[in-house]
Amino acid sequence: MSSFVSPEPTSQKPFLPDGAIGECFRCHQPVTSRGECGCKDGICLICADCRDVLPLLETGSVDLVLTDPPYDQKTHLGARYGFRATSSEIPFPPLEDIPGLVGDLLRVSRRWVIAFCSLEMFGSYKQAAGECWIRAGLWRRPNGVPQFTGDRPGQPAEGLAIMHNPGSKRWYGGGKHGFWVHNIQQHGRFHPTEKPIGLISELLADFSSAEETILDPFAGSGTTGRACKDLGRRCIMVEIEEKYCDIAARRLEQGVLFI
Ligand SMILES: C[S@@+](CC[C@H](N)C(=O)[O-])C[C@H]1O[C@@H](n2cnc3c(N)ncnc32)[C@H](O)[C@@H]1O
């Protein structure tokens, strides 16, 4: 088992039938190695350490991985010392093993793997992906926090490490650039590092088609699952913190969101 982040993997596991990889937090049914459970809307949520779950998912069982893993230590320290809007510590540890994570994600995906990251992390993702590296994308946040210290330029954007397994590629963005512009949601957020649902929906529309299966192993408040439900994709989410699983499950029970 690889170790992407520092906490020890969970040790206690519920009783599960043979072949099941976990229990769905929403429907409480066993989840198959293709991420199928009893949820009628096709959005499965596993409350677990993804380091335990990813090795159990079948090779090529999803069409797209769209995920927002913890960033590097520098970003997390920046948050601790007040360089972000929240001025609070990010409540989960930084990512440690990028090669291990990228290897697992590329194995599980048939096609694209897209991971949010800080701009400083592009080199590590590129090295880990090898021939599967496609290019760096950018998410520009026009309402991002200014540089409060005033002694250097502010952070202009967050990164998207864009990877794809060998073979032909297709996306649905035509000739547009890998540059997405969405404001950070200022009020009523579900998670300290929540991504705007409009941004996630645009990425889903660009990189996947209806009824395809999306994986987000660092689900947080479930923005990816919520957007998948609204856009008619199947989704498998994994989140280690029960409090965020609760929030994600509640977001999925709300009516269709208009964005
Ligand atoms: C950057 S946040 C994702 C936020 C999400 N995009 C949203 O919009 O709410 C990363 C999440 O990964 C979770 N996490 C960290 N390590 C994990 C692991 N090993 N397995 C599963 N989830 C993990 C954290 O608890 C955190 O909620």
The ligand as a MOL file (V3000), in Angstrom:
LIG
                    3D

  0  0  0     0  0            999 V3000
M  V30 BEGIN CTAB
M  V30 COUNTS 27 29 0 0 0
M  V30 BEGIN ATOM
M  V30 1 C -8.6520 19.6710 -1.0740 0
M  V30 2 S -9.8640 18.7920 -0.1740 0 CHG=1
M  V30 3 C -11.1170 18.4750 -1.3900 0
M  V30 4 C -12.2030 19.5140 -1.3920 0
M  V30 5 C -13.2590 19.2390 -2.4640 0
M  V30 6 N -12.7410 19.4890 -3.7830 0
M  V30 7 C -14.5140 20.0640 -2.2530 0
M  V30 8 O -14.9120 20.8030 -3.1720 0
M  V30 9 O -15.0890 19.9930 -1.1590 0 CHG=-1
M  V30 10 C -9.0940 17.2380 0.0430 0
M  V30 11 C -9.8980 16.2470 0.8530 0
M  V30 12 O -9.1940 15.0060 0.8500 0
M  V30 13 C -9.4030 14.3700 2.0950 0
M  V30 14 N -8.3210 13.3880 2.2600 0
M  V30 15 C -7.0340 13.6150 2.6370 0
M  V30 16 N -6.3510 12.4520 2.6360 0
M  V30 17 C -7.2070 11.4930 2.2360 0
M  V30 18 C -7.0850 10.0820 2.0170 0
M  V30 19 N -5.9360 9.4490 2.2250 0
M  V30 20 N -8.1770 9.3890 1.5950 0
M  V30 21 C -9.3610 10.0280 1.3700 0
M  V30 22 N -9.5370 11.3600 1.5680 0
M  V30 23 C -8.4770 12.0780 1.9880 0
M  V30 24 C -9.3990 15.5100 3.1130 0
M  V30 25 O -10.0940 15.1440 4.3020 0
M  V30 26 C -10.0840 16.6350 2.3280 0
M  V30 27 O -11.4610 16.7000 2.6260 0
M  V30 END ATOM
M  V30 BEGIN BOND
M  V30 1 1 1 2
M  V30 2 1 2 3
M  V30 3 1 2 10
M  V30 4 1 3 4
M  V30 5 1 4 5
M  V30 6 1 5 6
M  V30 7 1 5 7
M  V30 8 2 7 8
M  V30 9 1 7 9
M  V30 10 1 10 11
M  V30 11 1 11 12
M  V30 12 1 11 26
M  V30 13 1 12 13
M  V30 14 1 13 14
M  V30 15 1 13 24
M  V30 16 1 14 15
M  V30 17 1 14 23
M  V30 18 2 15 16
M  V30 19 1 16 17
M  V30 20 1 17 18
M  V30 21 2 17 23
M  V30 22 1 18 19
M  V30 23 2 18 20
M  V30 24 1 20 21
M  V30 25 2 21 22
M  V30 26 1 22 23
M  V30 27 1 24 25
M  V30 28 1 24 26
M  V30 29 1 26 27
M  V30 END BOND
M  V30 END CTAB
M  END
